[in-house]
């Protein structure tokens, strides 16, 4: 799985790894592997906003 944070390069996470994304930081999560993946998103209180993000990983993942 790859995660793109605003103004940061893509981060690739392997099985069992985790990533803390600070509140208010736009991000994009995508399965870049050749097999299905599952992940858990834990969000604290607040409004969930779906806003399309463009970044360097868009070559492999399009909305």
Beta strands, then each sheet from edge to edge (+ up, - down):
strand 1: 2-5
strand 2: 11-12
strand 3: 27-30
sheet 1: 2+ 1- 3+
end
